Amino acid sequence: MGVAVSHWRLARTVARSGGLGVISGVGPDLMVARLLQDGDPDGDVRRVLARYPDQAFVEATLRRFYRDGGLEPGQPYRPIPKLDLNHKLDAVRLSALGAYVQVALAKEGHDGPIGINLLEKVQIWTPSALLGAMVADVDAVLVGAGVPSHLPRLLDAMSRLEPVTLPIDVTGATADDDFTITLDPAAAVDGLGPALKRPAFLAIVSAHVLATYLARSDDTRPDGFVIEGPTAGGHNAPPRRPQLDETGQVAYGPRDVVDLSKVAATGLPYWLAGGYGEPEQVAAARAQGAAGVQLGTVFALSAESGMRPELRASLLASLADGTLDVRTDGRASPTGFPFKVVQQSGTIADPEVSAERERICDLGYLRTLFRREDGSVGYRCPSEPVDAYVRKGGDVEETDGRMCLCNGLLATAGHPQRRPASAGLTEEPALLTLGQDLGGARRLQQMYPDGWSAAHVVAWLSGEPTT
């Protein structure tokens, strides 16, 4: 659902209602820094920070980022230390702290399970985000958008507070290269106890071949799978046969259909995602052997969603009048993966807004690491300024149609960076993503024309009476 749309309030409500509440684990360092700069008006962040083991780092973070009453109108957010292959300790600690905050808030006041969702494409943040989530006693870790084969061993070692090493994908790397990051839990978070709980690991996959591959060995075997279809929101797996339909959207065919019998043959439980937002679809998933379903759109439009209220209201209005349009855009994401983009005026999907925005890459979560001729590592993003991308060896054709997902999704969640007037737009525009199956959302809107809560969604899909 995008950065922080899977809000801790949403995850907490789902967990209280009998489901697994999942928060977004992308950009945890940036989220905690911006929440503090917004003044933490309800005191939620500072409340859970008071329970963090490393109070010296908490105090340093508050001094650096907390602004009583929030920033002045138009004042830009202060930048944070950026993680890279050097893995500077200050940046690692902030990432762990941010993940801790999100999970700790989601787990307050109930005994339901909470998970955290990470992108395999954002590898550099994986160990630190996992550590912070585990300090907060996270129950499950969900990872997709790649081949998360290292996660089981990573979680095992981290639960024992052992130093962990994660291989990092670098474009152009040779057989002699060894690009890795290492994290020592005890160095990253002072005051840890003797061990951490090892959460369950659910691999998000879109092909039975990948499920079979991961299940083949104890080193790579997850505790279950989320089988995600191409109608799901956010990033989608590329089709086996790259092609566009008559409307210019990425098209999927029979070869992209997952053989659930082969997933079941692994002996591991699985959940289905993408097109399961109605009670009949939930029943059909279970009839196919699934343990349940994963949902996004009906929760993204719920009252507890982290989406800015005015944006959610505009989507609900478009849903009501039948104009809500979600496209599978093969160019939007700098990762090269197809991405679901809502065609909404005033957002980055609006051609006029996109033309007015100056290209900039100041967050860098979706940067690609590449090997320079001298063996060192550089960072580039096809959504950055075109000249800069080409100067770093990138193909100019890769820049066409790209959007800045990092800034756009943060704006959707209510934390847009502000820019000088000379940069064109003075505030980063939002980027909206939903799934393409809107049937469940339409039915919920008929039942709850003034809006619905996440608890309504869980009750309705579970066959419980709704009010």
C-alpha positions as CSV (number, residue, x, y, z in Angstrom):
1,M,0.0,0.0,0.0
2,G,3.0,2.3,0.0
3,V,5.2,3.8,2.7
4,A,3.2,4.3,6.0
5,V,-0.3,3.8,4.4
6,S,0.0,0.4,6.2
7,H,-0.2,2.6,9.3
8,W,0.4,1.3,12.9
9,R,-3.2,2.2,13.8
10,L,-4.4,0.1,10.8
11,A,-2.2,-2.8,11.7
12,R,-3.3,-2.6,15.4
13,T,-7.0,-2.6,14.4
14,V,-6.5,-5.6,12.1
15,A,-4.6,-7.5,14.8
16,R,-7.3,-6.7,17.4
17,S,-9.9,-8.0,15.0
18,G,-8.3,-11.4,14.5
19,G,-6.0,-10.9,11.6
20,L,-2.2,-10.3,11.1
21,G,-1.7,-6.6,11.1
22,V,1.2,-5.6,8.9
23,I,3.1,-2.3,8.9
24,S,5.3,-1.0,6.1
25,G,9.0,-1.4,6.9
26,V,10.2,0.8,4.1
27,G,12.0,4.0,5.2
28,P,11.7,3.6,8.9
29,D,14.6,6.0,9.6
30,L,12.9,8.7,7.5
31,M,9.5,8.1,9.1
32,V,10.6,8.5,12.7
33,A,12.6,11.6,11.8
34,R,9.7,13.3,10.1
35,L,7.2,12.3,12.7
36,L,9.4,14.0,15.3
37,Q,9.9,17.0,13.2
38,D,6.1,17.2,12.8
39,G,6.0,17.6,16.6
40,D,4.7,14.2,17.5
41,P,1.4,15.9,18.5
42,D,-0.2,13.0,20.4
43,G,3.1,11.9,22.0
44,D,2.9,8.4,20.5
45,V,6.5,8.3,19.2
46,R,8.0,9.6,22.4
47,R,5.9,7.3,24.5
48,V,7.3,4.1,22.9
49,L,10.8,5.6,22.6
50,A,10.8,5.7,26.4
51,R,10.9,1.9,26.3
52,Y,13.7,1.5,23.8
53,P,16.8,-0.2,25.3
54,D,19.3,2.4,23.9
55,Q,18.2,5.6,25.7
56,A,21.4,7.4,24.9
57,F,20.6,7.2,21.2
58,V,16.9,8.1,21.9
59,E,18.0,11.3,23.6
60,A,20.4,12.1,20.7
61,T,17.6,11.5,18.2
62,L,15.2,13.7,20.0
63,R,17.7,16.5,20.2
64,R,18.4,16.2,16.5
65,F,14.9,15.9,15.1
66,Y,12.1,16.7,17.6
67,R,10.4,20.0,17.1
68,D,7.8,21.0,19.7
69,G,4.8,22.2,17.7
70,G,6.2,21.0,14.4
71,L,8.1,22.8,11.7
72,E,7.1,26.2,10.5
73,P,4.8,26.2,7.3
74,G,7.0,25.7,4.3
75,Q,10.0,24.7,6.3
76,P,11.7,21.6,4.7
77,Y,12.4,18.5,6.7
78,R,16.0,18.0,8.0
79,P,17.8,15.3,6.1
80,I,18.8,12.0,7.8
81,P,22.1,10.1,7.6
82,K,21.8,7.9,4.5
83,L,22.5,4.2,4.6
84,D,24.9,2.8,2.0
85,L,27.5,0.0,1.7
86,N,29.6,1.8,4.3
87,H,26.8,1.1,6.8
88,K,27.7,4.0,9.1
89,L,26.6,3.2,12.7
90,D,24.5,6.4,13.1
91,A,22.4,5.6,10.0
92,V,22.0,1.9,11.1
93,R,20.9,3.0,14.6
94,L,18.3,5.4,13.2
95,S,16.8,2.7,10.9
96,A,16.5,0.2,13.7
97,L,15.0,2.9,16.0
98,G,12.4,3.8,13.3
99,A,11.3,0.2,12.7
100,Y,11.1,-0.3,16.5
101,V,8.7,2.7,16.8
102,Q,6.3,1.4,14.1
103,V,6.1,-2.1,15.5
104,A,5.9,-1.0,19.1
105,L,3.0,1.3,18.4
106,A,1.2,-1.4,16.4
107,K,1.5,-3.9,19.3
108,E,0.3,-1.6,22.0
109,G,-2.9,-2.6,24.0
110,H,-3.6,-6.1,22.5
111,D,-2.2,-9.6,22.1
112,G,-2.8,-9.9,18.3
113,P,0.0,-10.6,15.9
114,I,1.9,-7.8,14.1
115,G,4.1,-8.2,11.0
116,I,6.4,-5.9,9.1
117,N,6.7,-5.8,5.3
118,L,10.1,-5.2,3.6
119,L,11.2,-5.0,0.0
120,E,14.0,-7.3,-1.1
121,K,14.9,-4.5,-3.5
122,V,15.8,-2.3,-0.5
123,Q,18.5,-4.6,0.8
124,I,20.7,-2.1,2.5
125,W,18.0,-1.4,5.1
126,T,16.9,-5.0,5.7
127,P,19.2,-6.0,8.6
128,S,18.7,-2.7,10.6
129,A,14.9,-2.7,10.0
130,L,14.7,-6.3,11.1
131,L,16.7,-5.6,14.2
132,G,14.5,-2.7,15.3
133,A,11.3,-4.7,14.6
134,M,12.6,-7.7,16.6
135,V,13.5,-5.4,19.5
136,A,9.8,-4.5,19.5
137,D,8.9,-8.2,19.4
138,V,7.5,-8.4,15.9
139,D,5.6,-11.6,15.1
140,A,6.1,-12.0,11.4
141,V,8.3,-10.6,8.6
142,L,7.1,-10.5,5.0
143,V,9.5,-9.9,2.2
144,G,9.0,-9.7,-1.5
145,A,10.1,-7.9,-4.7
146,G,13.0,-10.3,-5.3
147,V,14.4,-13.6,-4.0
148,P,14.6,-13.3,-0.2
149,S,16.7,-16.5,0.2
150,H,18.9,-15.1,2.9
151,L,16.2,-14.1,5.4
152,P,15.8,-17.4,7.3
153,R,19.5,-17.4,8.2
154,L,19.5,-13.7,8.9
155,L,16.6,-14.0,11.3
156,D,18.1,-17.1,13.1
157,A,21.4,-15.3,13.7
158,M,19.9,-12.0,14.7
159,S,17.6,-13.7,17.2
160,R,20.8,-15.0,18.9
161,L,22.3,-11.4,18.7
162,E,25.1,-12.7,16.4
163,P,26.6,-10.4,13.8
164,V,25.0,-10.9,10.4
165,T,26.2,-10.5,6.9
166,L,23.9,-9.9,3.9
167,P,25.1,-10.2,0.2
168,I,24.1,-7.1,-1.8
169,D,23.2,-7.1,-5.4
170,V,25.4,-4.8,-7.5
171,T,24.9,-4.3,-11.2
172,G,28.0,-5.2,-13.1
173,A,29.6,-7.1,-10.3
174,T,32.2,-9.7,-11.3
175,A,32.8,-13.2,-9.9
176,D,35.7,-11.8,-7.9
177,D,33.6,-9.1,-6.1
178,D,32.2,-9.6,-2.7
179,F,29.7,-6.8,-1.9
180,T,28.1,-7.3,1.5
181,I,26.9,-5.4,4.6
182,T,27.4,-6.5,8.2
183,L,25.5,-5.6,11.2
184,D,26.3,-6.4,14.8
185,P,23.1,-6.2,16.9
186,A,24.9,-5.4,20.1
187,A,26.7,-2.5,18.5
188,A,23.6,-1.1,16.8
189,V,21.4,-1.2,19.9
190,D,22.9,-0.8,23.3
191,G,21.2,-2.5,26.2
192,L,19.8,-5.6,24.5
193,G,19.0,-8.7,26.5
194,P,20.5,-12.2,25.8
195,A,18.3,-13.0,22.9
196,L,15.4,-11.8,20.7
197,K,12.3,-13.6,19.6
198,R,12.7,-15.1,16.1
199,P,9.6,-14.0,14.0
200,A,8.0,-16.1,11.4
201,F,9.1,-15.4,7.8
202,L,6.6,-15.2,5.0
203,A,8.1,-14.9,1.5
204,I,6.0,-12.9,-1.0
205,V,6.2,-14.7,-4.4
206,S,4.4,-14.6,-7.7
207,A,5.6,-17.9,-9.2
208,H,5.4,-21.5,-7.9
209,V,9.0,-22.0,-9.3
210,L,10.3,-19.5,-6.7
211,A,8.2,-21.0,-3.9
212,T,9.7,-24.5,-4.7
213,Y,13.2,-23.0,-4.9
214,L,13.0,-21.3,-1.5
215,A,11.4,-24.4,0.2
216,R,14.2,-26.8,-1.0
217,S,16.6,-26.1,1.9
218,D,16.6,-25.3,5.6
219,D,18.8,-22.3,4.8
220,T,16.2,-20.7,2.5
221,R,12.9,-22.2,3.6
222,P,10.4,-19.6,4.9
223,D,7.5,-20.4,7.3
224,G,5.0,-19.7,4.6
225,F,4.2,-17.9,1.4
226,V,2.1,-15.0,0.2
227,I,1.2,-15.7,-3.4
228,E,0.6,-12.4,-5.0
229,G,-1.3,-12.0,-8.2
230,P,-0.9,-9.2,-10.8
231,T,-4.0,-7.2,-9.7
232,A,-2.4,-6.4,-6.3
233,G,-1.5,-2.9,-5.5
234,G,2.1,-1.5,-5.3
235,H,4.9,-3.4,-7.1
236,N,4.0,-6.4,-9.2
237,A,6.3,-9.1,-10.5
238,P,7.1,-8.6,-14.2
239,P,5.2,-10.9,-16.6
240,R,7.0,-14.0,-17.9
241,R,6.4,-12.7,-21.4
242,P,6.9,-8.8,-21.4
243,Q,4.0,-7.2,-23.3
244,L,1.5,-4.4,-23.2
245,D,-2.2,-4.5,-23.7
246,E,-4.2,-2.3,-26.0
247,T,-4.4,0.5,-23.3
248,G,-0.6,0.5,-22.8
249,Q,-0.6,-1.3,-19.5
250,V,1.6,-4.3,-18.6
251,A,-0.3,-7.4,-19.6
252,Y,-0.2,-10.8,-17.9
253,G,-1.0,-14.2,-19.5
254,P,-1.5,-17.9,-18.7
255,R,2.2,-18.4,-18.0
256,D,1.9,-16.0,-15.0
257,V,-0.8,-18.0,-13.3
258,V,0.6,-19.8,-10.2
259,D,0.2,-23.5,-9.9
260,L,-1.1,-23.7,-6.3
261,S,-0.7,-27.5,-6.3
262,K,3.0,-27.0,-6.5
263,V,3.0,-24.5,-3.8
264,A,1.0,-26.8,-1.6
265,A,3.5,-29.6,-2.3
266,T,6.1,-27.6,-0.3
267,G,4.1,-28.4,2.8
268,L,4.1,-24.8,3.9
269,P,1.0,-22.7,4.5
270,Y,0.2,-20.0,2.0
271,W,-2.0,-16.9,1.7
272,L,-3.4,-15.5,-1.6
273,A,-3.1,-11.8,-2.5
274,G,-4.5,-9.7,-5.3
275,G,-8.2,-9.9,-6.0
276,Y,-9.4,-11.4,-2.7
277,G,-11.3,-8.4,-1.2
278,E,-14.8,-10.0,-1.0
279,P,-16.2,-12.8,1.2
280,E,-16.8,-15.1,-1.7
281,Q,-13.2,-14.7,-2.8
282,V,-11.9,-15.4,0.7
283,A,-14.0,-18.6,0.7
284,A,-12.6,-19.5,-2.7
285,A,-9.1,-19.0,-1.5
286,R,-9.6,-21.4,1.4
287,A,-11.3,-23.9,-0.9
288,Q,-8.0,-23.9,-2.9
289,G,-6.0,-24.8,0.2
290,A,-4.9,-21.3,1.2
291,A,-4.7,-20.5,4.9
292,G,-6.2,-17.1,4.2
293,V,-5.7,-13.9,2.2
294,Q,-3.7,-10.8,2.2
295,L,-5.5,-7.5,1.5
296,G,-4.5,-4.0,0.6
297,T,-7.0,-1.8,-1.2
298,V,-10.0,-2.2,1.2
299,F,-7.7,-1.3,4.1
300,A,-6.0,1.5,2.3
301,L,-9.4,3.2,2.0
302,S,-10.4,2.5,5.6
303,A,-10.5,5.0,8.4
304,E,-7.2,3.8,10.0
305,S,-5.2,4.0,6.8
306,G,-2.1,6.2,6.9
307,M,-3.2,7.9,3.7
308,R,-3.8,11.7,4.0
309,P,-7.5,12.1,4.7
310,E,-8.1,14.5,1.8
311,L,-6.5,12.0,-0.6
312,R,-8.6,9.1,0.7
313,A,-11.7,11.2,0.4
314,S,-10.9,12.0,-3.2
315,L,-10.4,8.3,-4.0
316,L,-13.7,7.4,-2.3
317,A,-15.5,10.1,-4.3
318,S,-14.0,8.6,-7.5
319,L,-15.0,5.1,-6.4
320,A,-18.5,6.3,-5.8
321,D,-18.9,8.0,-9.2
322,G,-17.2,5.2,-11.1
323,T,-14.1,7.1,-12.3
324,L,-11.5,5.5,-10.1
325,D,-8.8,4.3,-12.5
326,V,-5.8,2.1,-11.5
327,R,-3.2,1.3,-14.2
328,T,-0.4,-1.2,-14.2
329,D,2.4,1.1,-15.2
330,G,5.6,-0.5,-16.5
331,R,7.6,2.7,-16.4
332,A,6.7,4.4,-13.2
333,S,8.9,2.6,-10.7
334,P,12.7,3.1,-10.9
335,T,13.1,-0.6,-10.0
336,G,11.8,-1.7,-13.4
337,F,9.0,-3.7,-11.7
338,P,5.4,-2.9,-12.9
339,F,3.7,-0.6,-10.4
340,K,0.0,0.2,-9.8
341,V,-0.7,3.9,-10.2
342,V,-4.0,5.6,-9.5
343,Q,-4.8,8.1,-12.2
344,Q,-5.8,11.0,-10.0
345,S,-5.6,14.7,-10.7
346,G,-3.3,16.7,-8.5
347,T,-0.9,13.7,-8.0
348,I,2.3,12.8,-9.8
349,A,0.2,10.7,-12.2
350,D,-1.3,14.0,-13.5
351,P,0.9,15.0,-16.6
352,E,0.7,18.7,-15.7
353,V,1.9,18.0,-12.1
354,S,4.6,15.6,-13.3
355,A,5.9,18.2,-15.8
356,E,6.1,20.9,-13.1
357,R,8.1,18.7,-10.7
358,E,11.8,19.0,-10.9
359,R,13.5,15.6,-11.0
360,I,15.5,15.0,-7.8
361,C,16.7,11.9,-5.9
362,D,17.3,13.0,-2.3
363,L,16.0,9.9,-0.4
364,G,17.5,7.0,-2.4
365,Y,15.7,4.0,-1.1
366,L,15.2,2.6,-4.6
367,R,18.6,3.4,-6.0
368,T,20.5,0.8,-8.0
369,L,24.0,0.0,-6.9
370,F,26.5,-0.4,-9.8
371,R,30.1,-1.4,-10.1
372,R,32.4,1.3,-11.4
373,E,35.4,0.5,-13.6
374,D,37.8,0.9,-10.6
375,G,35.8,-1.7,-8.6
376,S,34.1,0.8,-6.3
377,V,30.3,1.1,-6.0
378,G,28.2,3.9,-7.3
379,Y,24.5,4.7,-6.8
380,R,22.0,5.8,-9.5
381,C,18.3,6.0,-10.0
382,P,16.4,6.4,-13.3
383,S,14.1,8.8,-11.6
384,E,17.0,11.2,-10.7
385,P,18.0,14.1,-13.1
386,V,18.6,12.6,-16.5
387,D,22.1,14.1,-17.0
388,A,23.2,12.7,-13.6
389,Y,21.9,9.3,-14.4
390,V,23.6,9.2,-17.8
391,R,26.8,10.5,-16.3
392,K,26.8,7.5,-14.0
393,G,26.6,5.1,-16.9
394,G,22.8,4.7,-17.1
395,D,20.9,4.4,-20.3
396,V,18.9,7.6,-21.1
397,E,16.0,5.4,-22.3
398,E,15.6,4.1,-18.8
399,T,14.7,7.5,-17.5
400,D,11.6,7.9,-19.7
401,G,8.3,7.8,-17.7
402,R,9.9,7.2,-14.3
403,M,8.4,8.7,-11.2
404,C,9.9,9.3,-7.8
405,L,8.2,6.7,-5.7
406,C,10.1,7.6,-2.5
407,N,9.0,11.2,-2.3
408,G,5.5,10.5,-3.8
409,L,4.6,7.8,-1.4
410,L,5.8,9.8,1.6
411,A,3.6,12.7,0.4
412,T,0.7,10.3,0.2
413,A,1.3,9.4,3.9
414,G,1.3,13.0,4.9
415,H,5.0,13.8,5.1
416,P,5.8,15.6,1.9
417,Q,9.2,17.3,1.5
418,R,8.9,21.1,0.9
419,R,11.0,22.7,-1.8
420,P,12.1,26.2,-2.6
421,A,9.8,28.1,-5.0
422,S,12.6,28.1,-7.5
423,A,12.3,24.3,-7.8
424,G,8.7,24.6,-9.3
425,L,6.4,22.8,-7.0
426,T,6.8,23.9,-3.4
427,E,5.7,20.6,-2.0
428,E,6.2,17.1,-3.3
429,P,3.1,15.7,-4.9
430,A,1.5,12.5,-3.8
431,L,1.7,9.1,-5.7
432,L,-1.3,6.9,-5.1
433,T,-1.4,3.1,-5.4
434,L,-4.3,0.6,-5.1
435,G,-5.1,-2.8,-6.4
436,Q,-7.1,-3.1,-9.6
437,D,-9.9,-5.3,-8.1
438,L,-12.2,-2.7,-6.6
439,G,-15.3,-4.9,-6.1
440,G,-14.8,-5.3,-2.4
441,A,-14.3,-1.5,-1.9
442,R,-17.5,-0.8,-3.9
443,R,-19.5,-3.2,-1.8
444,L,-18.1,-1.7,1.4
445,Q,-19.0,1.8,0.2
446,Q,-22.6,0.7,-0.3
447,M,-22.7,-0.7,3.2
448,Y,-20.9,2.2,4.8
449,P,-21.4,5.3,2.6
450,D,-19.7,7.5,5.2
451,G,-16.6,5.3,5.3
452,W,-15.6,2.1,7.0
453,S,-13.1,0.9,9.5
454,A,-10.6,-1.9,9.3
455,A,-12.7,-3.8,11.8
456,H,-15.6,-3.6,9.5
457,V,-13.5,-5.2,6.7
458,V,-12.3,-8.1,8.9
459,A,-15.8,-8.8,10.2
460,W,-17.4,-8.7,6.7
461,L,-14.8,-10.9,5.1
462,S,-15.0,-13.4,8.0
463,G,-18.8,-13.7,7.6
464,E,-19.6,-11.9,10.9
465,P,-22.6,-9.7,11.2
466,T,-21.8,-6.1,10.2
467,T,-23.4,-2.9,11.6
